[in-house]
Amino acid sequence: MPNATPAPTLASPDDSRQTARENARDQYLQRVDAHQSTCNDYPAWLQAIRASARARFAEIGFPTTRDEEWKYTDVAPMANLSVVAPQLNGISHQAPTLDSIAAQVFADLRLVFLDGHFAPQLSAIENLPPGVIVADLCDSLQHPAVQQHLAQYATKTEDDAFTALNTAMLGSGAFIYVPANVVLETPLQLLWLHSQELIGHPRALIVAERGAQVTVIETYASSADAGESVYFQNDVTEVVLGENASVDHYRVQLETESALHVGTLQVEAARDANFRSHSLQLGGRVVRHNAYAVMNGENIECTLNGLVLTHGAQHVDNQ
Amino acid sequence: MNTILEIRDLHAGIEGHEILRGIDLTVNAGEVHAIMGLNGSGKSTLAAVLAGREEYEITRGEVIYKGRDLLEMAPEERANEGVFLAFQYPVEIPGVNNTTFLKAAYDAKREYHGQEPLDAASFLKLARERIKSVEMDNEFLKRSVNEGFSGGEKKRFEIFQMAVLEPQLAILDETDSGLDIDALRVVAEGVNKLRSDERAFIVITHYQRLLNYIVPNFVHVLIDGRIARSGGKELALELDERGYDWIKTEAGAEAV
């Protein structure tokens, strides 16, 4: 129920904060429940993952600055955000063309998502080596690697409300799979574009099997339409590296200066694996970036580089 | 045929636990022998025993290197006689300069062979020339040993050291583990440049891909401290595709 029990007449400031926090959580739960499936078919195992994540988010709610991990960042702007009802079933504005988004395109091989939906007309996934998959998660739910790895790391390792929220909304997303010993020389870009006021939950799963090699550039930006609108991107990227795999990862955050962004990178690496990540935080009004790596074996090399360029009232928090 | 190394029924262990259980291997000059095996099969133990690590106890067998009893020789003597080990996990030694370190090893060898140490300028020239073969910058020569080197840089630096010391028996212990494809190519090229009729290589590897670039004459599979099977380079490919179980089964059947 959206309305909590009425507050006592002489409400202390703590109580009103509590109610506001509960309200924020409940509003997001409504969005989770109203969220139409973006995939045609949701297998039972995925439904179970979503339900479990929803329950977790319902239980813990949004963090406050009294939580150690969030002491530098007040999440009220994200939690209390109200947007015009999102158009989940299509693109409401004039569809961007390749020309109009040229400034955000960095690679010849790319998956483009517009307002959370896979945009095949803006993507380019030709001439992939045999066995390599670069596709929408919705189209890949039968793949053994998705069943084995999706949501097995981010939600299990870190007890985080934003990760739980993203997982509760699991649907369309990026799935990149490189089979054993395959080297994908061409860099691959994942471009997440917002064109309007929206709350989005970009999701990516990158699996590099034993000895595989790939370079992935994640880009978060707005198309020309977004303008000054306030929008919130809450993204989760899981990267799984097999033995002796090598992944170069870039996160380029080019949001507008009114945007809100929470991003989580979760890496799981096996022995002899090599992971190099470079994060560039250039936009956003309130930005939180989490980077976690689990090194599950000997001789693993994991580099997490970051660059933050801010001015004015921009707030960027890296953990 | 110039036999550089002969291992006969070598048994070795550590802290009472036997790891090598009867290794027989003959390596001739000009040959590249690849040794593959799962974790715990004894690959690194073999390398350590050949290089002279003291923690390992030799319980049986012998190792003849250029006609001499290798196991009787101290590690530094083995090095001066031309044995080189490229470490699996090269150690950082802050405060010890790379060039000083390498020159000390280089001069020790010269002295052992009755030669004068090389003058600093000539050595530096030699080092700068050889470091090109592993595509590393001269700047690395100014740093402390392996300090701040990435995994790939450490492995390439091992090959550079080998290029300077010009050994007769080079043992590469999992040099390819953790390398991306570009670093792997550089390492392989560096090794291939050093292949000659006078030199022999033992390449210990966990992954088959290196052997596409450093093509071996022989491949040996180590299982439970013994060479369970030997073959040509096709054996490595077969292992990569089929795993190790089929060899274990056949080895078990033969033992019965």
Interface residues (C-beta under 8 A of the other chain):
Chain A: N181 V183 G211 Q213 E243 N244 S246 R271 D272 A273 N274 N299 I300 E301 T303
Chain B: Q88 Y89 S150 G151 G152 S177 G178 L179 D180 I181 H206 Y207 R209 D240
